[in-house]
Structures are given as C-alpha cells and as structure tokens.
C-alpha cells in the first residue's frame, strides 16, 4: 500500500507539472524538470539527428545544434564554448562612461544543491573606469540563422546596474541582442530586445514588473527568478520571445541593416554605466546565472553540393524536434567553423582614364585656390599714379578737343570706334548732372584735375548697365577719358552683430552707388574700428571654444560631480573655471551686439537705420549658419563623426551627441525653427549640429527686435531721469521674467550713455571719479564671476537659489516651489552673468589700459574670424578631436598626453581652415545681405528692350544692306538710307504698321520702319532714364549734337 501510494503521488506530481508547463509556457521548476529528464528518460544525442532539427512553430529546418545543460556538467564545456578574456579600449555607446572587460575568473560553475548552474560575475569598476565581467563565446563562428534559447536568472534586486545578455554579433551593425537589464532601482529593471546598435529605448523592451504581473495576459515567471529567453533568426525576420510570449518582431523588409553575416553567439554579464540601459556599474560583485543553452542553426560553410546531398539523404526522413528537451550534445564541426567570417573582396579594376581626369581637375582646382589665396595675401603695388595716367591720356588731345562745350573732357579723335559715320549725327551723352549731391558714391568716370567745378556721376544700377555698353554702342562713345572708366560695386557693410563690429560712424549700414568724387565733395576719412570691443569679442569666442573643449574631453573642469581623471581637474573647477570657463562670457556678445545695432539711430534718429538692421539681421545671421549646417549634414551622413560615439567611454563625458537628419525636410524645419523659436529653449537643431552653440541664435534674433523697438522709444524720452527710470523698469522686469532681454537693455544703456551723454568724457575729466568708476566696474565684473567660485568652494547653491526666485510659467509659483527647481538650464539667463556683462563692458569703455590690452595685434587678427570659429569649432572637436583621442587611447597613452595632442590638433585645424572658410562665410553673409537690402530699398533698374542697345531693324531688315544708324537718331538720319538697298521683309513691316498701310516703294518702307524704331527708343529712354536714386541724386540722360568725326 505504501508503494502504491508513493506511485500515485509521483504520477500526480508529474501530471501537475505538465499542466503548469502548458498553462504558463515556461519552466517554473527547471531543476526538477531537467533532473527528471536526465534520470527518468534516456537522452537523445544530436548525433542521431543527422537529418536536422525542425521547428514546428516557425516551420524552419536547421542542420546544426549546440546544446549544453550546465546543471549536468562537471566542468565548463570548452569544446563548444570559449571563455572570454578581454579589455576594451573604448565602447561604442553615447552614454557609456565605463569600459567593458572580461576575465576567466568571473566564469564558474555554482555549487548550489538546488539547481547547479553557470555563474557569471561582474566586479566593481577600477579607477580607470574598467568593469570586468564574465562571458562565454561559441567556438563556432559559422552560425547563420537559427533558433537560440537559454534559461537565465538576473542578479538580485539592488545588486547594482548590469546586464545578462544573449547575443549574436559580428560587429555593431550586425548584431542581435536580448538582455536582462538589472537597474539601480528594481522598478526600473527591464528586458531589452535590440538590433544593430539600436539605442536603449524602453519601447524596445518590457519592464520586469510587467512580466511578473499575474493579471496580464503575457504574464511569465519573474526575471528575478529563472526565465527562458529565445531569439529566432531567419532570412525574413528576427523574433524575440520571453517565455512563450512573442515580445518583438523585426522584419527584414523594414530594416536596411538586417543581420545576415555568420557570427558567433555570446553569453555574458557586463556593465558600462549607461544611465539609459543598465546604469551602474555595481559597487560590489554581482552574479547572474545561466541554466542551459540550446541552439539550432545553419552553417554558412554548407555548400550547394552539401545541400543537395543532405536533401537526397533526408528525403522522407523525419527531423528531430527542437522542442524535445531530451536532446543533448552538439553537432560535429570542422576547424574552419571556428574562423571568423570575412567579406570576399571584389576584384576591382583601376579605371585609368577616370583617375587621370579626376587628378587633372583636382590639380586645376588646387592651383586656382592657391592663386586666389596668394592674391589675397599679397599686396598689389601700383607703380603708376592716377595723375600720371591722366597725363598720358590727355597729352595727345588737341586743345580744341580737350574741352567739351558742356565743360567735360572729350575723348581724343584717335579713339577707336565700332562703326564709321560719314556725316553729322546725334549721340546720347551719358553725362549726368548732379542736382543733389549724395553722401557716398563710387568712382566711375575720372574727371580732369583742372576741371573740378562740376561732378560727373552715373548713379544707380540702370546707369551701370548703360555704362557697360559704352564701348560697344553703334554710335560714338561719350566724351570721357576711356582709361578711367571703372564700373565696380564695392559694398561696405556695417550690419553690426555680436561677433562683428564695424565701427560707430553714423553712416548707413549698407552703402552702394556709382560716383566720381571730386574736391568739391571731398573724401571722407576711413572709419575707425572700436578695436577694444573687437578684442572683447575675440576673447569671448576663445573662451566659448574652451568651454566646449572641456565639456567634450574633460567634463570635471566645468561640470560639478562629473567623473575625474586627475585631482587637478577639481581644483581647476573651483578656481580657474569660474573666471575663464564661465558661460557668463556669452553676455558680452549680446551687449556689444545691441550697442552697435542702435548706435546710428541714437545719433541721427533716422528710421532707415532701423529698417536696415531689421531687413538684414536674419539673412546676415542665418545664411552662413545654413551653409555650415548643410556642410555638417553632408559630413555627418558621410560618417566623419563616427568616432564620437566611442568618446564617452574615454573622456567620461556624455555631453557630446549628434545625429544625422532623418530627411532634408527635417533639416529645413530645424533651420526655420531658429527664426521662430522663443527663448528660453533649446532649438531642435542642437541634436543635429556639432555642439549646441546655435541656441544663441534665437536669443540674438529676439533680442535684436527688442533692441530696435526699444531704441525708438528711448530716443523720444528726453528727460534723463525719466529715461533712467524706464531703463530700470525694463531691466528688472526682464530679469524677473528670466528673459535675455535684460542683457540687450544693458547694451542699449551703454550705447545711450556713450552717444547721447558722452559719459566717458565726463568721467575721465575727474580723476577721482574715473578711478572710483573703474573700481566699481572691476568689482561688478569680478564679482559676477566670483559668485560661481564661492558656490564651488562652499557648496552654497547661489545660482540655484536665484533661479528659484523667478516665476514658473506653467503655475505662476516661484520656481523653487515647483518640479522645475534646481540649477537652471544652460539656455536660461542668470543674474551673475548679467552683473558680469555690465561690469566688463563698462570697464573696457573706461580703462585705457584695458583698451590697449584688448587692441593687441593678435586679437585684431583673430577678430574677423570669430563668426567662423563660432560655427566650426564644435565640428572640429567632435570629428578630428574624437578620432585622435580614440586612436591615442587605443595605443595606451596617458590621458594628459592624449589631451595635449588633441588640443594641438584641433586648434591647428581651426586656424588653418580660417583663411579658406572665412571668405566663404563673409561672401554668403555680407554680400547677399547687402544685395537683399539694396533690392529692398532701391528702385529697380530701368527696363530695357531685349535687343538694347541695338534697334529692331537689325532683325527686321536682316536681309537688307543698310548703313549703320544709331537707334537714337531722328529727323535727317532716316533720310540717309541707301536708296539702292533691297526691300525689307513686308511681313516684318506689317508687324509694326498693320496690313492696311501702303508704301510707295521699298525705300519708303525702310525709312518709316527706322523712324518708328528710333522714336520709340528715344521716348522710352527719356521716360526711363530720368529717375531718382536712393541717395537723392537725379540723373538725366541728355541728347547732344556731335560734330563729324574723322577716320583714325
């Protein structure tokens, strides 16, 4: 009876176990189940499955297998697996601040009596951020498609951040990974299902709490306990399963990098400190367990004859089932299966003609660029003066020919003409009489030094078009010295902005025109650049590049609580960084920008100054940025910054990040976002542009509109105390609203004090006031920076407390009482930065010594390139700098030497690129902006006929031999027609006069056609060539009578 009762209990237990397995679709008691299988049932060896393994769920047949049960092993299965031992020099992960390693000592079989298994341990990190874990790799590397299953147990809750992974990997683009991610907080632990280096997004996984919730349909056993994971890899899809639940499916048709390369399988326990993936690493040793590994796959070494032999041998023979838990052992494999797969190199033929042509054109391009560069840097020496040239031109003139009846010098009779005119005729003299003198113009036509009573000017674009035809008209050229004709359009641009200051002269921002300047008008002296302010801009640009360099490579110098390579970084953060690596240095950009935006209007009150800045501000800033962003778009898509993803594991900085645009539409959207974004916020382009420096562009644009509107109001407030009160009111309100407008108001105040009240002269006249003012400015400038140093030394969160005083936009409460409390974002203004900007700007205005220091030759040489440095320095750091850093780290160089080489390489590349990039940026920014302003405010050029300056008769009578007649000739000129000329085409004549007009003969027809064309041209020229240009110069084209000319 006792024996019968025992048998009944045993059968009931087995039945219950089978039912639970069917219900939960997982192995809840793997130790008992495998023990029962190994004792109660004879194991089936895989050598008996010569016709492969069939997966009924996916209907796929596999030829190879590797099956290992660690609870049945007395030692590590070194025939099928190799124990990993390595130390990565760097990791390819945007957020990995630790490097991954493996050691054989961290791989061992457990001595657990309940369920023996394989233990994989992760040790605490070393001082140089190396985390040593443990792992196995299959001996076979020819695995191509298959079904991979493993029984695993994650480390316990609160054991530290680590990952237990099963992955098939050839490289970072050909990988399939399923990992149990144990986080610092148990509620954050999750199972990730990733492919080809995907980001660790929670959308690509399942949280532990979801898997262990019994009320959900996809409930399985908790990953804190034993759980089966599975990956099915076929030509069509990759399917991830947890227990029996299909968790994710990736179709091959949806992926451009779908895995196809033969690869080994890895089982490993690791950690790299990725805050979004594993967190960690664990502070103490963390242990994960593996119960068994079952792999069914195909071999990439199986050739077509082998496939044919397999099909013939196994036709009609049943394959073993992959779900048969009694299967044991592994398939026999050859030594070739242990070799890594290599891509066959295609045979390439050198295309000699293509190579020759490319080399030729590249050589020509380099020669042209070199020629242009040398011409720019080599001064042109003029050996012949203008006076000498005039003498040479006029010495050959007869006394009667030197002076035109109108008072202008005439051309010599020997000047070549295009056609001969045997009789007297009328010409159009392009002389222009000044009715109102303009302020600026260009030297178009030289005048005699002895004849300065009149000024000859051709103003406006229409006149320039006329002037270009002076040597090709079918009538005598105008009476001017031919050698002194100079039709040029130099553009002088004064669109003042943060990194470019052209001077404080009240002239127009963009000036263009055509003029011949004489002594009656006089020459204006060249403008004097405010050099010390240019020096401030140059220093600020250098400091901004330094901040970004340290954020990229040495974050502990500028960021609190960042990982430290050397102890000296902490001292630099506390003492040097508050003064020389402070974001407050952005303030001078904004204040100086405002100063020169409003200076001209404060002087003369001309709203045209405001109009110029309003129209030119956006293109002047945005066009170079579009060009730079488009260039980076191309280079990033080309893979120039691929090394940047591996940099965090060496620099321990997760700040650098840049991704390629998903489409060109996204590029356009983010560019336009720079215009319309309302600060304080970071534009979307910061994730697609190297360093997020472009967040200042929306600030400058919004501040520009605020400054241009404010200066109109300020100039109308005449009483000083009212003006000062208005300033105080606006600055306080902008500060409380945490708006960058307070910086622009400071720039407006300083400009107003200098231009309207001449405060520098008033202060300098009294020595004690001058020194007291200097002391006050120094205290403000140094005090604004010292606040950060005090916070770093004492731990008092001064900036955080000041940030908490402002109102929260969403709730209206002080920020300190909301969830947004804490240190302000980098794109938010701070009070210490405002104080520093006031102090440093006033200090350089009042201190001659400071002005002299800021006006040094090297700063002046650097200043024209500040905008270029602003745009490209981040790309150089993140491309060349990251590449050099990675390569030197792989060589094992100490980090201080690595950084020295990186800094020299990056700044050398920036300096060498400036002579090439700055002219291009200036061309895109200044010249196009000048053209936009010119098109916006100048009247368009007069409309000319298509054939101008030729007559329609050139085509209407193209088959008739006619004497050459000027299109402006009238009256007797029409009677000079050759009476023996052939008749003009009657159809062309009817186009002018209609079908009802009758002509006496061919001569009558020709004569009437020419008279019609000449009268039409003269009428049009009188109407269109009399206009008023933007400077108020009235230009009138006159018709004068010229005497007969002799043949040369």
ABEGO torsion letter per residue (X at the ends): XAAAAAAAAAAAAAAAAAAAAAAAGBBABAAAAAAAAAAABBBBBAAABAAEBBBAAAGBBBABBBBBBAAABABBBAAABBBBBBBBABBBBAABABBBBBBAAABBBBABAABBBBBBBBBBBBAAGBBBBBBBBBABAABBEEBBBBBBBBBBBGAEBBBBBBBBBABAABBBBBBBBBBABAAABBBBBBBGGBBBBAAABBBAAAAABAABAABBBBAABBBBBBBBBBAABBBBBBEABBABBBBAAABAABBABBBBBBBBBBBAGBAAAAEOBBABBBBBBBABBBBBBBBAABBAAAAAAAAAAABGBBBBBAABAABBEBBBBBAAAABBBBBBBBBBBBBAAAAAAAAAAAAAAAAAAAAAAAAAABBBBBABBAAAAAAAAAAABBAAAABBAAGBBBBBAABBBABBBABBBBBBBABBBBABBBABBBBABBBBAABAABBBBBBEAAAAAAAAAAAABABBBBBBBAAABBBBBBBBBABBBAABBAEABABBABBBEBBBBBAAAEBBBBBBBBAAAAAAAAAAAAAAAAAAAAAAABAAAABBGBBBABAAAAAAAAAAAAAAABAAAAAAAAAAAAAAAAAAAAAAGBAAAAAAAAAAAAAAAAAAAAAAAAAAAAAAAAGAAAAAAAAAAAAGBAABBBBBBABAAAAAAAAAAAAABBOBBBBAAAAABBEAAAAAAAAAAAAAAAAAAAAAAAAABABAAAAAAAAAAAAAAAAAAGBAAAAAAAAAAAAAAAAAAGAAAAAAABAAAAAAAAAAAAAAAAAAAAAAAAAAAAGBBAAAAAAAABBBAAAGBBAAABAABEBBBAABBBAAAAAAAAAAAAAAAABAAAAAAAABAAAAAAAAAAAAAAAAAAAAAAAAAAAAAAAAAAAGBBAAAAAAAAAAAAAAAAAAAAAAAAAAAAAAAAAAAAAAAAAAABBBBBBBBAAOABBAAAAAAAABBBBBBBAABBEAAAAABBAABBBBBAAAAAAAAEAABBBABAAAAAAAAAAAAAAAAAAAAAAAABBBBAAGBBBBBBBBBBBBBBBX
